[in-house]
Amino acid sequence: MAKARLDRIRAMLESAFEPLELDVRDDSHLHAGHAGAKEGKGHFHVHIVSDRFENTTRIDRHRMIFEALSEMMATDIHALSVSASGPSSNQTSGN
Amino acid sequence: MDVNERIQKQLDSYPVLLYMKGTPDFPQCGFSAQTVAALRAVGAEFAFINIFEDPEIREGLKVFSNWPTFPQLYVDGELIGGCDIALELYESGELKEIVSKNAKPAEESAS
């Protein structure tokens, strides 16, 4: 179940951004018992580097990712932590 | 007044406004707690709205802002971002600059 979700998130991000780097992590276990966890939705972290993020603002990048995952945002994703950048950007948050 | 008008009125009233889960002293979500901590660390004076106490705002804001998660931090009516962006801006030193141009009574509940 959790694995399938991770695979779906990865697949959606790969097709939307053709990323140079992509790491999707399921952090749901860190939030067990939390209100969002009770609804059965997951907490995920995404690290992504893509040419598509060149010359975009942080808020643009987050919106692009939410948009790409929109069909899962309502049903599977409770919280999404995002670290996104373009290949020449030095704005990665480091975690 | 419909929900979009209510949101606009709140944004017009509070230059630094955090829509969050819980309150600054009793946050009910780790991401809301971290965002409050970043704002406090830079001495920001901010208002907050606890979305758990206002289901209409909770649903309406996602559409209004085209942003699906909470917390949401607004400065001068503009969405700055959620927890990740607030923390990145804190780490880069930009958060202090963004919020310090805006002064309002400290941590007033806007609800």
N, CA and C atoms of all chains as a GROMACS GRO file, in nm:
protein
  618
    1MET      N    1   0.084  -0.120   0.000
    1MET     CA    2   0.000   0.000   0.000
    1MET      C    3   0.087   0.125   0.000
    2ALA      N    4   0.174   0.133   0.104
    2ALA     CA    5   0.261   0.249   0.113
    2ALA      C    6   0.359   0.250  -0.004
    3LYS      N    7   0.406   0.132  -0.042
    3LYS     CA    8   0.499   0.119  -0.153
    3LYS      C    9   0.432   0.164  -0.283
    4ALA      N   10   0.308   0.123  -0.300
    4ALA     CA   11   0.234   0.160  -0.421
    4ALA      C   12   0.219   0.311  -0.429
    5ARG      N   13   0.192   0.372  -0.317
    5ARG     CA   14   0.179   0.518  -0.315
    5ARG      C   15   0.309   0.586  -0.356
    6LEU      N   16   0.420   0.537  -0.298
    6LEU     CA   17   0.550   0.596  -0.332
    6LEU      C   18   0.576   0.582  -0.481
    7ASP      N   19   0.546   0.464  -0.535
    7ASP     CA   20   0.568   0.441  -0.678
    7ASP      C   21   0.482   0.534  -0.762
    8ARG      N   22   0.359   0.556  -0.720
    8ARG     CA   23   0.271   0.645  -0.797
    8ARG      C   24   0.322   0.788  -0.792
    9ILE      N   25   0.367   0.831  -0.673
    9ILE     CA   26   0.420   0.968  -0.662
    9ILE      C   27   0.542   0.983  -0.752
   10ARG      N   28   0.631   0.884  -0.745
   10ARG     CA   29   0.752   0.888  -0.829
   10ARG      C   30   0.716   0.896  -0.977
   11ALA      N   31   0.622   0.810  -1.017
   11ALA     CA   32   0.585   0.804  -1.159
   11ALA      C   33   0.526   0.938  -1.205
   12MET      N   34   0.443   0.998  -1.120
   12MET     CA   35   0.380   1.124  -1.160
   12MET      C   36   0.484   1.235  -1.171
   13LEU      N   37   0.580   1.236  -1.078
   13LEU     CA   38   0.683   1.341  -1.082
   13LEU      C   39   0.778   1.319  -1.200
   14GLU      N   40   0.808   1.192  -1.227
   14GLU     CA   41   0.897   1.163  -1.341
   14GLU      C   42   0.834   1.208  -1.472
   15SER      N   43   0.706   1.180  -1.488
   15SER     CA   44   0.644   1.217  -1.616
   15SER      C   45   0.625   1.368  -1.624
   16ALA      N   46   0.604   1.435  -1.512
   16ALA     CA   47   0.580   1.580  -1.518
   16ALA      C   48   0.709   1.660  -1.534
   17PHE      N   49   0.818   1.614  -1.474
   17PHE     CA   50   0.938   1.699  -1.466
   17PHE      C   51   1.065   1.640  -1.528
   18GLU      N   52   1.062   1.515  -1.571
   18GLU     CA   53   1.184   1.450  -1.620
   18GLU      C   54   1.304   1.488  -1.533
   19PRO      N   55   1.295   1.456  -1.405
   19PRO     CA   56   1.395   1.506  -1.310
   19PRO      C   57   1.536   1.450  -1.329
   20LEU      N   58   1.635   1.531  -1.294
   20LEU     CA   59   1.775   1.487  -1.293
   20LEU      C   60   1.802   1.413  -1.163
   21GLU      N   61   1.736   1.455  -1.056
   21GLU     CA   62   1.745   1.385  -0.928
   21GLU      C   63   1.603   1.374  -0.874
   22LEU      N   64   1.573   1.259  -0.816
   22LEU     CA   65   1.441   1.243  -0.755
   22LEU      C   66   1.451   1.146  -0.640
   23ASP      N   67   1.405   1.189  -0.525
   23ASP     CA   68   1.400   1.101  -0.410
   23ASP      C   69   1.267   1.127  -0.338
   24VAL      N   70   1.189   1.023  -0.324
   24VAL     CA   71   1.062   1.036  -0.254
   24VAL      C   72   1.066   0.943  -0.133
   25ARG      N   73   1.034   0.999  -0.018
   25ARG     CA   74   1.045   0.923   0.107
   25ARG      C   75   0.909   0.926   0.176
   26ASP      N   76   0.873   0.813   0.233
   26ASP     CA   77   0.748   0.804   0.310
   26ASP      C   78   0.782   0.827   0.457
   27ASP      N   79   0.734   0.940   0.509
   27ASP     CA   80   0.760   0.973   0.650
   27ASP      C   81   0.638   0.946   0.738
   28SER      N   82   0.543   0.870   0.685
   28SER     CA   83   0.417   0.851   0.757
   28SER      C   84   0.437   0.793   0.898
   29HIS      N   85   0.535   0.704   0.910
   29HIS     CA   86   0.557   0.641   1.040
   29HIS      C   87   0.595   0.743   1.149
   30LEU      N   88   0.651   0.857   1.105
   30LEU     CA   89   0.689   0.960   1.203
   30LEU      C   90   0.566   1.030   1.260
   31HIS      N   91   0.454   1.010   1.195
   31HIS     CA   92   0.334   1.086   1.232
   31HIS      C   93   0.220   0.994   1.274
   32ALA      N   94   0.251   0.870   1.311
   32ALA     CA   95   0.145   0.777   1.351
   32ALA      C   96   0.067   0.835   1.469
   33GLY      N   97  -0.064   0.824   1.462
   33GLY     CA   98  -0.147   0.875   1.571
   33GLY      C   99  -0.189   1.019   1.553
   34HIS      N  100  -0.121   1.088   1.462
   34HIS     CA  101  -0.152   1.226   1.428
   34HIS      C  102  -0.286   1.229   1.351
   35ALA      N  103  -0.357   1.340   1.359
   35ALA     CA  104  -0.490   1.351   1.299
   35ALA      C  105  -0.489   1.310   1.151
   36GLY      N  106  -0.390   1.354   1.076
   36GLY     CA  107  -0.383   1.323   0.933
   36GLY      C  108  -0.359   1.175   0.911
   37ALA      N  109  -0.279   1.114   0.997
   37ALA     CA  110  -0.249   0.972   0.983
   37ALA      C  111  -0.374   0.889   1.003
   38LYS      N  112  -0.463   0.934   1.091
   38LYS     CA  113  -0.587   0.859   1.117
   38LYS      C  114  -0.676   0.853   0.993
   39GLU      N  115  -0.668   0.955   0.912
   39GLU     CA  116  -0.748   0.954   0.788
   39GLU      C  117  -0.690   0.856   0.686
   40GLY      N  118  -0.574   0.801   0.715
   40GLY     CA  119  -0.514   0.704   0.626
   40GLY      C  120  -0.428   0.766   0.516
   41LYS      N  121  -0.411   0.897   0.521
   41LYS     CA  122  -0.326   0.962   0.421
   41LYS      C  123  -0.182   0.966   0.473
   42GLY      N  124  -0.089   0.983   0.381
   42GLY     CA  125   0.050   0.975   0.421
   42GLY      C  126   0.122   1.109   0.426
   43HIS      N  127   0.236   1.106   0.494
   43HIS     CA  128   0.329   1.220   0.495
   43HIS      C  129   0.448   1.180   0.406
   44PHE      N  130   0.481   1.266   0.312
   44PHE     CA  131   0.589   1.232   0.220
   44PHE      C  132   0.688   1.347   0.208
   45HIS      N  133   0.812   1.311   0.176
   45HIS     CA  134   0.914   1.412   0.147
   45HIS      C  135   0.964   1.390   0.004
   46VAL      N  136   0.974   1.497  -0.069
   46VAL     CA  137   1.021   1.490  -0.208
   46VAL      C  138   1.145   1.577  -0.225
   47HIS      N  139   1.250   1.516  -0.276
   47HIS     CA  140   1.368   1.593  -0.319
   47HIS      C  141   1.374   1.579  -0.470
   48ILE      N  142   1.378   1.691  -0.540
   48ILE     CA  143   1.372   1.683  -0.686
   48ILE      C  144   1.456   1.795  -0.748
   49VAL      N  145   1.529   1.758  -0.852
   49VAL     CA  146   1.603   1.857  -0.930
   49VAL      C  147   1.562   1.837  -1.075
   50SER      N  148   1.520   1.946  -1.138
   50SER     CA  149   1.474   1.936  -1.276
   50SER      C  150   1.501   2.066  -1.350
   51ASP      N  151   1.528   2.053  -1.480
   51ASP     CA  152   1.544   2.173  -1.564
   51ASP      C  153   1.420   2.262  -1.560
   52ARG      N  154   1.305   2.198  -1.538
   52ARG     CA  155   1.180   2.276  -1.537
   52ARG      C  156   1.175   2.379  -1.424
   53PHE      N  157   1.262   2.362  -1.327
   53PHE     CA  158   1.258   2.454  -1.213
   53PHE      C  159   1.353   2.572  -1.227
   54GLU      N  160   1.425   2.577  -1.339
   54GLU     CA  161   1.512   2.692  -1.362
   54GLU      C  162   1.428   2.819  -1.369
   55ASN      N  163   1.476   2.924  -1.309
   55ASN     CA  164   1.408   3.053  -1.314
   55ASN      C  165   1.265   3.050  -1.260
   56THR      N  166   1.245   2.972  -1.156
   56THR     CA  167   1.115   2.973  -1.090
   56THR      C  168   1.137   3.013  -0.945
   57THR      N  169   1.032   3.060  -0.882
   57THR     CA  170   1.042   3.092  -0.740
   57THR      C  171   1.008   2.968  -0.658
   58ARG      N  172   1.040   2.975  -0.529
   58ARG     CA  173   1.007   2.862  -0.442
   58ARG      C  174   0.859   2.828  -0.450
   59ILE      N  175   0.778   2.932  -0.445
   59ILE     CA  176   0.634   2.908  -0.442
   59ILE      C  177   0.587   2.849  -0.575
   60ASP      N  178   0.648   2.891  -0.685
   60ASP     CA  179   0.615   2.830  -0.815
   60ASP      C  180   0.647   2.681  -0.814
   61ARG      N  181   0.764   2.648  -0.761
   61ARG     CA  182   0.807   2.507  -0.763
   61ARG      C  183   0.712   2.420  -0.680
   62HIS      N  184   0.676   2.471  -0.562
   62HIS     CA  185   0.582   2.394  -0.480
   62HIS      C  186   0.448   2.378  -0.554
   63ARG      N  187   0.402   2.487  -0.613
   63ARG     CA  188   0.272   2.480  -0.684
   63ARG      C  189   0.279   2.380  -0.800
   64MET      N  190   0.391   2.381  -0.874
   64MET     CA  191   0.407   2.288  -0.986
   64MET      C  192   0.400   2.144  -0.936
   65ILE      N  193   0.460   2.118  -0.821
   65ILE     CA  194   0.461   1.982  -0.768
   65ILE      C  195   0.322   1.944  -0.715
   66PHE      N  196   0.257   2.035  -0.644
   66PHE     CA  197   0.120   2.007  -0.599
   66PHE      C  198   0.029   1.978  -0.719
   67GLU      N  199   0.051   2.058  -0.823
   67GLU     CA  200  -0.031   2.043  -0.945
   67GLU      C  201  -0.008   1.905  -1.007
   68ALA      N  202   0.118   1.866  -1.016
   68ALA     CA  203   0.150   1.737  -1.077
   68ALA      C  204   0.091   1.621  -0.997
   69LEU      N  205   0.079   1.642  -0.866
   69LEU     CA  206   0.029   1.535  -0.779
   69LEU      C  207  -0.117   1.557  -0.740
   70SER      N  208  -0.185   1.647  -0.810
   70SER     CA  209  -0.316   1.692  -0.760
   70SER      C  210  -0.414   1.578  -0.736
   71GLU      N  211  -0.413   1.477  -0.823
   71GLU     CA  212  -0.513   1.373  -0.801
   71GLU      C  213  -0.485   1.290  -0.676
   72MET      N  214  -0.360   1.292  -0.629
   72MET     CA  215  -0.329   1.221  -0.504
   72MET      C  216  -0.337   1.311  -0.381
   73MET      N  217  -0.333   1.441  -0.402
   73MET     CA  218  -0.333   1.532  -0.286
   73MET      C  219  -0.462   1.515  -0.204
   74ALA      N  220  -0.572   1.491  -0.273
   74ALA     CA  221  -0.700   1.483  -0.203
   74ALA      C  222  -0.719   1.349  -0.132
   75THR      N  223  -0.657   1.245  -0.186
   75THR     CA  224  -0.690   1.111  -0.139
   75THR      C  225  -0.579   1.040  -0.063
   76ASP      N  226  -0.454   1.067  -0.100
   76ASP     CA  227  -0.344   0.988  -0.045
   76ASP      C  228  -0.240   1.067   0.034
   77ILE      N  229  -0.234   1.197   0.005
   77ILE     CA  230  -0.125   1.275   0.063
   77ILE      C  231  -0.182   1.374   0.164
   78HIS      N  232  -0.141   1.357   0.287
   78HIS     CA  233  -0.183   1.452   0.390
   78HIS      C  234  -0.084   1.568   0.397
   79ALA      N  235   0.042   1.535   0.391
   79ALA     CA  236   0.145   1.639   0.400
   79ALA      C  237   0.259   1.606   0.306
   80LEU      N  238   0.313   1.708   0.244
   80LEU     CA  239   0.420   1.689   0.147
   80LEU      C  240   0.528   1.793   0.175
   81SER      N  241   0.644   1.743   0.212
   81SER     CA  242   0.756   1.832   0.234
   81SER      C  243   0.838   1.831   0.105
   82VAL      N  244   0.876   1.948   0.055
   82VAL     CA  245   0.935   1.959  -0.077
   82VAL      C  246   1.070   2.030  -0.074
   83SER      N  247   1.167   1.971  -0.137
   83SER     CA  248   1.293   2.039  -0.165
   83SER      C  249   1.314   2.030  -0.315
   84ALA      N  250   1.293   2.141  -0.386
   84ALA     CA  251   1.296   2.139  -0.531
   84ALA      C  252   1.388   2.248  -0.582
   85SER      N  253   1.465   2.214  -0.687
   85SER     CA  254   1.552   2.317  -0.744
   85SER      C  255   1.583   2.284  -0.888
   86GLY      N  256   1.636   2.384  -0.957
   86GLY     CA  257   1.688   2.363  -1.090
   86GLY      C  258   1.833   2.321  -1.079
   87PRO      N  259   1.891   2.264  -1.183
   87PRO     CA  260   2.028   2.214  -1.176
   87PRO      C  261   2.133   2.320  -1.141
   88SER      N  262   2.109   2.445  -1.180
   88SER     CA  263   2.211   2.546  -1.153
   88SER      C  264   2.178   2.628  -1.028
   89SER      N  265   2.071   2.590  -0.962
   89SER     CA  266   2.029   2.666  -0.844
   89SER      C  267   2.110   2.624  -0.722
   90ASN      N  268   2.134   2.718  -0.632
   90ASN     CA  269   2.198   2.682  -0.506
   90ASN      C  270   2.100   2.698  -0.392
   91GLN      N  271   1.972   2.687  -0.425
   91GLN     CA  272   1.870   2.713  -0.324
   91GLN      C  273   1.820   2.589  -0.252
   92THR      N  274   1.883   2.475  -0.272
   92THR     CA  275   1.832   2.357  -0.202
   92THR      C  276   1.846   2.377  -0.053
   93SER      N  277   1.750   2.325   0.019
   93SER     CA  278   1.748   2.350   0.163
   93SER      C  279   1.842   2.258   0.237
   94GLY      N  280   1.889   2.154   0.170
   94GLY     CA  281   1.986   2.067   0.235
   94GLY      C  282   1.922   1.948   0.306
   95ASN      N  283   1.790   1.946   0.316
   95ASN     CA  284   1.730   1.828   0.376
   95ASN      C  285   1.596   1.794   0.312
   96MET      N  286  -2.146   3.756   0.362
   96MET     CA  287  -2.009   3.759   0.308
   96MET      C  288  -1.966   3.616   0.273
   97ASP      N  289  -1.922   3.592   0.151
   97ASP     CA  290  -1.881   3.455   0.119
   97ASP      C  291  -1.737   3.432   0.166
   98VAL      N  292  -1.694   3.307   0.152
   98VAL     CA  293  -1.566   3.270   0.213
   98VAL      C  294  -1.449   3.347   0.150
   99ASN      N  295  -1.455   3.373   0.021
   99ASN     CA  296  -1.346   3.447  -0.041
   99ASN      C  297  -1.337   3.591   0.012
  100GLU      N  298  -1.454   3.648   0.036
  100GLU     CA  299  -1.455   3.783   0.093
  100GLU      C  300  -1.404   3.783   0.237
  101ARG      N  301  -1.439   3.679   0.310
  101ARG     CA  302  -1.389   3.668   0.448
  101ARG      C  303  -1.236   3.656   0.449
  102ILE      N  304  -1.183   3.572   0.359
  102ILE     CA  305  -1.038   3.555   0.352
  102ILE      C  306  -0.971   3.687   0.312
  103GLN      N  307  -1.027   3.752   0.213
  103GLN     CA  308  -0.967   3.879   0.168
  103GLN      C  309  -0.967   3.982   0.280
  104LYS      N  310  -1.076   3.985   0.357
  104LYS     CA  311  -1.084   4.080   0.468
  104LYS      C  312  -0.978   4.049   0.574
  105GLN      N  313  -0.958   3.921   0.600
  105GLN     CA  314  -0.854   3.882   0.697
  105GLN      C  315  -0.716   3.923   0.646
  106LEU      N  316  -0.691   3.900   0.518
  106LEU     CA  317  -0.560   3.934   0.461
  106LEU      C  318  -0.539   4.085   0.461
  107ASP      N  319  -0.646   4.159   0.437
  107ASP     CA  320  -0.635   4.305   0.438
  107ASP      C  321  -0.610   4.358   0.580
  108SER      N  322  -0.658   4.284   0.680
  108SER     CA  323  -0.650   4.332   0.818
  108SER      C  324  -0.516   4.302   0.885
  109TYR      N  325  -0.451   4.195   0.841
  109TYR     CA  326  -0.330   4.150   0.912
  109TYR      C  327  -0.214   4.132   0.814
  110PRO      N  328  -0.115   4.221   0.821
  110PRO     CA  329  -0.005   4.214   0.723
  110PRO      C  330   0.077   4.086   0.732
  111VAL      N  331   0.089   4.029   0.853
  111VAL     CA  332   0.155   3.899   0.864
  111VAL      C  333   0.054   3.804   0.927
  112LEU      N  334   0.008   3.708   0.849
  112LEU     CA  335  -0.102   3.623   0.895
  112LEU      C  336  -0.068   3.477   0.867
  113LEU      N  337  -0.080   3.395   0.971
  113LEU     CA  338  -0.053   3.252   0.957
  113LEU      C  339  -0.183   3.174   0.977
  114TYR      N  340  -0.222   3.101   0.873
  114TYR     CA  341  -0.333   3.006   0.885
  114TYR      C  342  -0.269   2.875   0.930
  115MET      N  343  -0.311   2.827   1.046
  115MET     CA  344  -0.240   2.713   1.104
  115MET      C  345  -0.337   2.616   1.172
  116LYS      N  346  -0.281   2.500   1.209
  116LYS     CA  347  -0.359   2.401   1.284
  116LYS      C  348  -0.325   2.420   1.431
  117GLY      N  349  -0.424   2.462   1.509
  117GLY     CA  350  -0.400   2.492   1.649
  117GLY      C  351  -0.365   2.639   1.665
  118THR      N  352  -0.298   2.669   1.775
  118THR     CA  353  -0.259   2.807   1.805
  118THR      C  354  -0.107   2.812   1.824
  119PRO      N  355  -0.047   2.931   1.821
  119PRO     CA  356   0.099   2.937   1.838
  119PRO      C  357   0.147   2.868   1.967
  120ASP      N  358   0.071   2.881   2.075
  120ASP     CA  359   0.113   2.816   2.199
  120ASP      C  360   0.076   2.669   2.206
  121PHE      N  361  -0.030   2.631   2.133
  121PHE     CA  362  -0.072   2.490   2.130
  121PHE      C  363  -0.094   2.444   1.987
  122PRO      N  364   0.015   2.440   1.908
  122PRO     CA  365   0.000   2.395   1.770
  122PRO      C  366  -0.040   2.247   1.768
  123GLN      N  367  -0.125   2.211   1.670
  123GLN     CA  368  -0.171   2.073   1.663
  123GLN      C  369  -0.116   2.001   1.542
  124CYS      N  370  -0.001   2.047   1.495
  124CYS     CA  371   0.063   1.985   1.379
  124CYS      C  372   0.209   2.028   1.383
  125GLY      N  373   0.298   1.934   1.355
  125GLY     CA  374   0.440   1.965   1.362
  125GLY      C  375   0.483   2.074   1.264
  126PHE      N  376   0.419   2.077   1.148
  126PHE     CA  377   0.457   2.176   1.047
  126PHE      C  378   0.413   2.316   1.090
  127SER      N  379   0.294   2.324   1.151
  127SER     CA  380   0.249   2.453   1.204
  127SER      C  381   0.343   2.497   1.317
  128ALA      N  382   0.382   2.402   1.402
  128ALA     CA  383   0.471   2.435   1.515
  128ALA      C  384   0.605   2.489   1.465
  129GLN      N  385   0.659   2.425   1.360
  129GLN     CA  386   0.790   2.469   1.309
  129GLN      C  387   0.781   2.608   1.246
  130THR      N  388   0.669   2.635   1.182
  130THR     CA  389   0.653   2.765   1.118
  130THR      C  390   0.642   2.875   1.224
  131VAL      N  391   0.565   2.848   1.330
  131VAL     CA  392   0.555   2.943   1.441
  131VAL      C  393   0.694   2.966   1.502
  132ALA      N  394   0.770   2.858   1.519
  132ALA     CA  395   0.904   2.871   1.579
  132ALA      C  396   0.993   2.960   1.493
  133ALA      N  397   0.983   2.946   1.359
  133ALA     CA  398   1.065   3.029   1.269
  133ALA      C  399   1.023   3.176   1.280
  134LEU      N  400   0.893   3.200   1.284
  134LEU     CA  401   0.844   3.338   1.295
  134LEU      C  402   0.888   3.400   1.427
  135ARG      N  403   0.878   3.324   1.534
  135ARG     CA  404   0.918   3.376   1.666
  135ARG      C  405   1.069   3.400   1.671
  136ALA      N  406   1.144   3.312   1.603
  136ALA     CA  407   1.290   3.326   1.607
  136ALA      C  408   1.337   3.456   1.542
  137VAL      N  409   1.259   3.507   1.447
  137VAL     CA  410   1.298   3.634   1.385
  137VAL      C  411   1.222   3.752   1.446
  138GLY      N  412   1.150   3.724   1.555
  138GLY     CA  413   1.080   3.832   1.624
  138GLY      C  414   0.961   3.886   1.547
  139ALA      N  415   0.904   3.804   1.463
  139ALA     CA  416   0.791   3.851   1.382
  139ALA      C  417   0.667   3.873   1.468
  140GLU      N  418   0.596   3.979   1.437
  140GLU     CA  419   0.467   4.000   1.500
  140GLU      C  420   0.363   3.953   1.399
  141PHE      N  421   0.288   3.852   1.437
  141PHE     CA  422   0.196   3.794   1.340
  141PHE      C  423   0.061   3.760   1.404
  142ALA      N  424  -0.039   3.763   1.321
  142ALA     CA  425  -0.172   3.717   1.361
  142ALA      C  426  -0.187   3.572   1.313
  143PHE      N  427  -0.280   3.501   1.375
  143PHE     CA  428  -0.302   3.363   1.329
  143PHE      C  429  -0.451   3.333   1.322
  144ILE      N  430  -0.482   3.233   1.241
  144ILE     CA  431  -0.617   3.178   1.238
  144ILE      C  432  -0.604   3.028   1.251
  145ASN      N  433  -0.677   2.974   1.350
  145ASN     CA  434  -0.678   2.831   1.372
  145ASN      C  435  -0.784   2.769   1.280
  146ILE      N  436  -0.737   2.698   1.176
  146ILE     CA  437  -0.831   2.648   1.076
  146ILE      C  438  -0.922   2.538   1.131
  147PHE      N  439  -0.882   2.475   1.242
  147PHE     CA  440  -0.970   2.374   1.303
  147PHE      C  441  -1.096   2.438   1.360
  148GLU      N  442  -1.088   2.568   1.389
  148GLU     CA  443  -1.205   2.635   1.446
  148GLU      C  444  -1.293   2.696   1.337
  149ASP      N  445  -1.250   2.684   1.213
  149ASP     CA  446  -1.326   2.749   1.106
  149ASP      C  447  -1.322   2.663   0.980
  150PRO      N  448  -1.407   2.559   0.975
  150PRO     CA  449  -1.406   2.465   0.862
  150PRO      C  450  -1.427   2.533   0.727
  151GLU      N  451  -1.506   2.640   0.725
  151GLU     CA  452  -1.532   2.708   0.598
  151GLU      C  453  -1.402   2.769   0.543
  152ILE      N  454  -1.326   2.833   0.631
  152ILE     CA  455  -1.197   2.890   0.591
  152ILE      C  456  -1.101   2.777   0.551
  153ARG      N  457  -1.104   2.668   0.627
  153ARG     CA  458  -1.012   2.557   0.599
  153ARG      C  459  -1.028   2.507   0.457
  154GLU      N  460  -1.151   2.487   0.413
  154GLU     CA  461  -1.175   2.439   0.277
  154GLU      C  462  -1.160   2.551   0.174
  155GLY      N  463  -1.213   2.669   0.210
  155GLY     CA  464  -1.213   2.781   0.116
  155GLY      C  465  -1.074   2.831   0.082
  156LEU      N  466  -0.984   2.828   0.181
  156LEU     CA  467  -0.850   2.883   0.158
  156LEU      C  468  -0.770   2.800   0.057
  157LYS      N  469  -0.792   2.667   0.059
  157LYS     CA  470  -0.720   2.581  -0.036
  157LYS      C  471  -0.749   2.622  -0.179
  158VAL      N  472  -0.875   2.660  -0.202
  158VAL     CA  473  -0.916   2.700  -0.336
  158VAL      C  474  -0.870   2.843  -0.364
  159PHE      N  475  -0.892   2.930  -0.266
  159PHE     CA  476  -0.855   3.071  -0.279
  159PHE      C  477  -0.708   3.084  -0.320
  160SER      N  478  -0.622   3.008  -0.252
  160SER     CA  479  -0.479   3.025  -0.271
  160SER      C  480  -0.421   2.925  -0.372
  161ASN      N  481  -0.503   2.827  -0.415
  161ASN     CA  482  -0.450   2.719  -0.497
  161ASN      C  483  -0.329   2.655  -0.428
  162TRP      N  484  -0.346   2.625  -0.300
  162TRP     CA  485  -0.240   2.565  -0.219
  162TRP      C  486  -0.308   2.465  -0.127
  163PRO      N  487  -0.273   2.336  -0.138
  163PRO     CA  488  -0.357   2.234  -0.075
  163PRO      C  489  -0.329   2.201   0.071
  164THR      N  490  -0.225   2.259   0.129
  164THR     CA  491  -0.187   2.216   0.265
  164THR      C  492  -0.175   2.334   0.360
  165PHE      N  493  -0.167   2.301   0.489
  165PHE     CA  494  -0.145   2.401   0.594
  165PHE      C  495  -0.019   2.364   0.671
  166PRO      N  496   0.047   2.462   0.731
  166PRO     CA  497   0.011   2.603   0.742
  166PRO      C  498   0.030   2.681   0.611
  167GLN      N  499  -0.028   2.801   0.607
  167GLN     CA  500  -0.005   2.895   0.496
  167GLN      C  501   0.028   3.031   0.557
  168LEU      N  502   0.143   3.084   0.516
  168LEU     CA  503   0.189   3.213   0.568
  168LEU      C  504   0.168   3.322   0.463
  169TYR      N  505   0.102   3.428   0.505
  169TYR     CA  506   0.076   3.542   0.414
  169TYR      C  507   0.142   3.667   0.468
  170VAL      N  508   0.202   3.743   0.379
  170VAL     CA  509   0.256   3.875   0.414
  170VAL      C  510   0.200   3.974   0.313
  171ASP      N  511   0.138   4.079   0.365
  171ASP     CA  512   0.074   4.179   0.279
  171ASP      C  513  -0.022   4.115   0.178
  172GLY      N  514  -0.095   4.015   0.224
  172GLY     CA  515  -0.196   3.953   0.138
  172GLY      C  516  -0.141   3.854   0.037
  173GLU      N  517  -0.008   3.837   0.032
  173GLU     CA  518   0.053   3.745  -0.064
  173GLU      C  519   0.092   3.617   0.007
  174LEU      N  520   0.061   3.503  -0.055
  174LEU     CA  521   0.105   3.376   0.000
  174LEU      C  522   0.257   3.364  -0.012
  175ILE      N  523   0.323   3.349   0.102
  175ILE     CA  524   0.468   3.328   0.102
  175ILE      C  525   0.497   3.180   0.083
  176GLY      N  526   0.418   3.095   0.150
  176GLY     CA  527   0.434   2.951   0.135
  176GLY      C  528   0.392   2.878   0.260
  177GLY      N  529   0.428   2.750   0.264
  177GLY     CA  530   0.400   2.667   0.380
  177GLY      C  531   0.523   2.653   0.467
  178CYS      N  532   0.528   2.544   0.542
  178CYS     CA  533   0.636   2.524   0.638
  178CYS      C  534   0.774   2.518   0.571
  179ASP      N  535   0.786   2.440   0.464
  179ASP     CA  536   0.918   2.424   0.398
  179ASP      C  537   0.976   2.558   0.356
  180ILE      N  538   0.891   2.639   0.292
  180ILE     CA  539   0.939   2.767   0.239
  180ILE      C  540   0.972   2.861   0.355
  181ALA      N  541   0.887   2.862   0.458
  181ALA     CA  542   0.915   2.947   0.574
  181ALA      C  543   1.050   2.910   0.636
  182LEU      N  544   1.078   2.780   0.646
  182LEU     CA  545   1.205   2.738   0.706
  182LEU      C  546   1.323   2.770   0.615
  183GLU      N  547   1.304   2.754   0.483
  183GLU     CA  548   1.412   2.790   0.390
  183GLU      C  549   1.443   2.940   0.399
  184LEU      N  550   1.336   3.019   0.408
  184LEU     CA  551   1.355   3.164   0.417
  184LEU      C  552   1.420   3.202   0.551
  185TYR      N  553   1.385   3.126   0.654
  185TYR     CA  554   1.447   3.150   0.784
  185TYR      C  555   1.597   3.120   0.777
  186GLU      N  556   1.630   3.006   0.719
  186GLU     CA  557   1.770   2.964   0.711
  186GLU      C  558   1.853   3.059   0.625
  187SER      N  559   1.791   3.114   0.522
  187SER     CA  560   1.865   3.204   0.434
  187SER      C  561   1.867   3.348   0.486
  188GLY      N  562   1.794   3.372   0.596
  188GLY     CA  563   1.792   3.506   0.652
  188GLY      C  564   1.688   3.599   0.592
  189GLU      N  565   1.616   3.549   0.491
  189GLU     CA  566   1.519   3.635   0.423
  189GLU      C  567   1.390   3.655   0.503
  190LEU      N  568   1.358   3.560   0.589
  190LEU     CA  569   1.229   3.567   0.659
  190LEU      C  570   1.220   3.693   0.745
  191LYS      N  571   1.331   3.724   0.813
  191LYS     CA  572   1.331   3.842   0.901
  191LYS      C  573   1.301   3.968   0.820
  192GLU      N  574   1.364   3.975   0.704
  192GLU     CA  575   1.345   4.090   0.617
  192GLU      C  576   1.200   4.100   0.569
  193ILE      N  577   1.145   3.987   0.531
  193ILE     CA  578   1.008   3.984   0.478
  193ILE      C  579   0.907   4.029   0.583
  194VAL      N  580   0.923   3.981   0.705
  194VAL     CA  581   0.820   4.010   0.806
  194VAL      C  582   0.847   4.139   0.883
  195SER      N  583   0.971   4.186   0.884
  195SER     CA  584   1.001   4.299   0.971
  195SER      C  585   0.953   4.432   0.914
  196LYS      N  586   0.922   4.432   0.783
  196LYS     CA  587   0.868   4.553   0.724
  196LYS      C  588   0.723   4.572   0.766
  197ASN      N  589   0.668   4.469   0.828
  197ASN     CA  590   0.526   4.471   0.862
  197ASN      C  591   0.506   4.462   1.012
  198ALA      N  592   0.452   4.564   1.073
  198ALA     CA  593   0.434   4.563   1.217
  198ALA      C  594   0.286   4.571   1.253
  199LYS      N  595   0.248   4.483   1.341
  199LYS     CA  596   0.108   4.479   1.392
  199LYS      C  597   0.112   4.425   1.533
  200PRO      N  598   0.007   4.444   1.610
  200PRO     CA  599   0.005   4.390   1.746
  200PRO      C  600   0.042   4.242   1.750
  201ALA      N  601   0.120   4.204   1.848
  201ALA     CA  602   0.179   4.071   1.854
  201ALA      C  603   0.077   3.959   1.867
  202GLU      N  604   0.094   3.857   1.783
  202GLU     CA  605   0.024   3.730   1.795
  202GLU      C  606  -0.122   3.744   1.835
  203GLU      N  607  -0.187   3.832   1.765
  203GLU     CA  608  -0.328   3.854   1.792
  203GLU      C  609  -0.408   3.749   1.714
  204SER      N  610  -0.509   3.693   1.776
  204SER     CA  611  -0.594   3.601   1.702
  204SER      C  612  -0.685   3.679   1.611
  205ALA      N  613  -0.686   3.640   1.486
  205ALA     CA  614  -0.767   3.713   1.388
  205ALA      C  615  -0.902   3.646   1.367
  206SER      N  616  -0.929   3.541   1.442
  206SER     CA  617  -1.052   3.466   1.413
  206SER      C  618  -1.174   3.529   1.478
   0.00000   0.00000   0.00000
